Amino acid sequence: MEKADFGVFIGRFQPLHIGHEHVIRQALEQVGRLIILVGSANVARDPRNPFTFDERAAMLRAAFRHEMAEERLIVEPLDDHLYSDTAWVTEVQRRVNRIILDVGNGHGFGSHGLSDFKVALTGYGKDASSYYLRLFPEWDNIQIDSQYGTFSSTDVRRRYFQRIPEMPASILTADVAAWLDAFKLGETFRTLLEESEYLAAYPAQWGKGPFVTADAVVVQSGHILLVERGRLPGKGLLALPGGFVDAGERIRDAAIRELREETGISDGKGQIPPAMLGSFIEDHRTRVFDAPNRSLRGRVITHAYLFRLPERRKLFAVKGGDDAAHARWYRLGDLSPEMFFEDHWSIIEEMADL
């Protein structure tokens, strides 16, 4: 196969290990430049995604200093779009197109178009997580013949997030191992370890599901009503008011109940009655969010209800309650994905037409 001008490799690198490095080095032998898109760049830290984009980019720079200095390796963030493969594919295409035109034309000093460059998607089709290799038929495909070993980043995280952390030196470069060794001494590591232990014990207490929950997407005058989680998992992160459906309770009623319990939402006459809150629901907008891995607690399927409150200069009064540290109105334009628990940002994107 003719050598491609650009290769594209997508991964989460949580953390980077020598299996990833093997794929990258093999790809660099078959392409002029390799674009690495670091996935899940827009999510809050949790035991599955413990490291930020900047931290993972630093791992890649440490492992490939020479290649990055020569611009043979280009690292960019890639956001999750949990409920829209189309949006995710579109972002990949746009990022790759921009990089190709920028780098391929000498940072704006050339006149080549996209059709003048040969692009190949590279990866190791190891499991269902590599489904993305089939989403870009317009690009050539480079399959790396064999993976370097039988391990994954999941194995590294499992050994790392424990009371006596292990950094398996045989599958981590010295720079990555040293970075992880320093990271384990900080408060962020302790918080992630506490959450990891909580999630490990969760199935024994509550089972693995499926669980049914209800969430309230409450909007008023360009604002959305959110709570800050007061306990694990996701302590300190923003979330939609919501929770588990009680036995014998309708899901719609659970959304209203959780909204009242967690926010105490009130007008000038006091806390708003359930029937009035229900009248604000746009029932045709109700949607099920059921991504299998949306929650680290187990299989949690939620039903989101859009409450569209009347436009007014003075927003309804709210006050945190139940397991919420606080309840507050937020301007939609002030929010960003990494502030949110689990997939709640994705839910807001879908429900509030962001």
N, C-alpha and C positions, 0 to 999 in steps of 0.2 A: 504494500500500500504506500502511496506517495506520502511523504512526511507532511503532516498538517502544520499550518502556520501557528494555530492556537489550539491548545487542549483545554478542557474544562473538567475540573474534579470537584465534586461537592461532598462535604462531610461535616460532622459536628466536632470531631477532634476533642472529645471530652474525657481524657486529655489526648494529646498527640502521642502516638507510640510508633515503634519501628515498623509495624504493619502498614500504617499510613505512609511512613517515609519510604517504604519499599514501593508502594504504588506510585508515589510522586516521582521517585528516581527512575522507575521504569518508564513512566509517561514522558519524562523529560528527554529520554532517548529517542522518542518517537514524534515529538512536536517541537516547534521552534520556541514557543513560550507556553507556560501552563498557568491558567487562571484557576485559583483555588477560591471557591465560594464557601465561607464558613457559615453553616446553617444554624438555625435557632439563635440568631444574633440579637433578637429583640425580646427575649424572655427573661423573667426574673430568675435569679439563682434558685436552684433546688437540687436535691441529691442526684437527679438525672442530668441536669445542666448546671453544674456547679461553677463553671468558669465563664467569664464574660468574653465577648468577641475580642477585646483588646488583649486579654490575657492569652487567648488561644493564638492570636496573631503573633504575639511575642514568642510563643513556643515555636511557631513556624519560622520566624526570623532567626531564632537561635540555631535551628537545625539546618537552615538553608541560607546562611549569610551570603555566600558567594553568588548563588543563583538569584537572590533578591537584589543584590547590588547591581547585577547585570540586567535586571528586569526580565529575566527568564521565568521568574516566579512572581505572580501578581496575586495578592491576597485581598479579598473584599468580603464584607458582611452580606449575609443573605437572611432575610426575615422569614419566619414561619407564617403560613397562611393555612391554618389547620383545616378550615372548612371549604377551601377552594383551591383545588389543584390548578385551575386556570389562572388564578391570581399569582400563585407560586411560580408557575411556568413563565408567565409574563414577566415577572420580576427577574428571573434568571436570564431570559432573552434580552431584556433591556440593559441589564448590567453587563452582560457579555458583549452586546453590540457597542455600548459606550466605550468599553475598554479596548475593543478591537480597533475602533475608529481613532481613538486617542493614541494608543501605543503604535498601532500599525501605520499611522500617518505622522509619526514623529511628534506627537503631542500637538496636533493641529496644523502642522506645516506641510501636509501632503494632500493628495486629492483622490485617494483610493476609496472605493465603496465597499460595503460588506461582502458583495459577491466576488471581490478580488482576493478574499482570504479563505483558506480552507480551515474548517473547524472540526474538532473531534472531541466527543465526550468520552472520558476515561473513567475507569473504576473497576472494582472487583465485585462481580455479581454474587455476593456471598449469601444473601438471604432476602426476605421480603422487603427489608429496609432499602434495598437498592433498586426498587421499582422505578425510580426516576430515570434509570438508564433507557427506559422505553418511551419516555415522554418527549424526546427531541429527535424525531425521525429525520429532520433536515440536516443533522450533523452526522459525521462518521462516528463509528464506535470503536474504541480501543479497549479490549478486555485484557486485563493483566492476567497472565496464565495461572499464577498461583499466589495465594496469600502467604505472607511471611509469618508462619506459625498458625495456631488455632485459637488464639485469644482475641479479645475485643476490649474496647474502652470500658464496657460494663464490668469486665473482670478486674480491671485496674481500679475502678471506683469502689468496687466491693471490698477490695483489700485495703484501700486507702482510707475510707471513711469508717474507721473503727478506733477504739480507745488507744490501741498501739498501732499507729498507721504503718503500712508497708508500702514501700516504693520499689516495685520489682525491677531492679536494675537491668535485668537481662532483656527487658522489652521496652525500656525507656532510655533515651539518650541522656548523657550526663547533665546537660543543661536543663532538660525537663524534670529529671529527678531532683536536681538541686532546687528548682523553682517550687516543686511540690513540697520539698522538705522545709522550705521557708514558709510556705503558705499554711502549713499545718500548725504553726505557732500563733496564728492570728485569730481574732474574734470571729471572722467569717467562717473559718473552718469549724470552730466550736458550734456555731449556729447550725451549720449544715450537718454536722455529726449528730446533734440533738434531733434534728428533723429526720435524719436517716434512721436513727434508732426508733423514733416514734412510728415511722411508716413500716419498719420491719415488724413491730409488735402489733400493728393495726389488725391484720387478718385474724390473729388469734383471739382478739376481743370482739371484732365485729363481723368477721367473715370476709370473703373476697367479692361479694356482690353476686349479681348485679344489684346496685342500689339506685333508687329513684329520688331525684332532688328537683326542686323548683327554684328558679331565680327570677328576680324582678329587675327589669331594665326600666328605670324611672327617669323620664326626661321632662324638663320644664325650662322654658325660656333660655335655651342654649346651654343648659347645665344638666348634669346627670348625678343622681344620688348614689353614693358609694359608701361602703363601710371599710374601716381598717380592721383587719383580722387581729383579734386579741390573743389568740393562742395557736398552737401548732395544729395542722401544718400551715405554712405560709404566714406565720406571725409577722405583723407589721406591713404586710402587703395590702393593696386595695382589692376589694372584691365587690361583686353585686350582692345586695341583700338577698338571702336565700338560705336554703337548708334542706334537710331530708324530709320526705313526706311521711307523716304519721300513719299508722295502721288505721284503715277505715276513713282516711281523709282524701278528698279529691285533690288532684295536683294543683288545679287553679286556686283552690282554697288555701293550699299550703303556701303558694306564692304570696297571697295577701297576708296570711298569718305571719310569715317570716318577715315581710316588709314592716309590719306594725311592730313586731317584737324587737327587731334589730335597729329600727330608726325612730320609732315613736312619732311618725310623721303626723303633723298637726296643722290645723288652720287656726283662725282666730277664735273658733268655738271649742277647741280642744282636739284630742286625737281623732283623726278621721276614721269614721266607722268602716267596717269591712265592705258593706254594700256600696258605699260611695267610692272607695278605692277600686272596687270591681268595675264600676261604671267607667273608669278611666282606661281600662284594658282594651287594646285593639286586638280582639280575638283572632282576626284573620292574619295577624303577624306572629302569632305564637309559633315557636319552632323548637324542635328537639335537637339537642347537641349531644352526639353520641360517639365521638372519636374514641376508639378503644383505649388509647393511652392518654386521654385528657386529664386523668387524675392518677397520682401515684398511690392513692389509698386503695385502689382496686377498680373494678368496672363500675363507674358512676355515670349514669345517664341523666341529663338534666333537661328540664323543659323551661324555656325562657319566655316570659310574658312582658310585652311592651306596655308600660303605663305612661300615657301621654297626658300630663297634667295641664291645666289651663295656663296660657301665657299670662304672666303678671310681673310687675316690677319687684314685688316682694315675694320671694320664694317661700314655699311651705316650710314651717319650722321642723327641725329634725334633732334627734338626740340619740347617741349610741346606747344600745342595750343588748341583753342576752350575751352572746360571745363576741360582740363587736367592741373594739376599743373605742371607736368613735364612728359617728355617721355624719356625713358632710356633703354639701353640694359642691361639685367641681365643674369648672368650665371645660367643655369638651376639648377645646383647643389647647388646654394646658396639660393634657394627659399624654403619656407615652406607654408603649407595650410593656416595658420592663418594670413598670410599677405594679403589675397585676398578678394576682394569684391564678395558677393553673391557666385555663383558656379563656378567662373572663374578658380579656381584651378582644379576642377573636369573636366572642359573643356580641360584645358591644359594636364591633365593626359591622357585623351582619344585621343586628337589630336596629341600630341607630343610623344606618345608611352612611357610615363614615367613608 
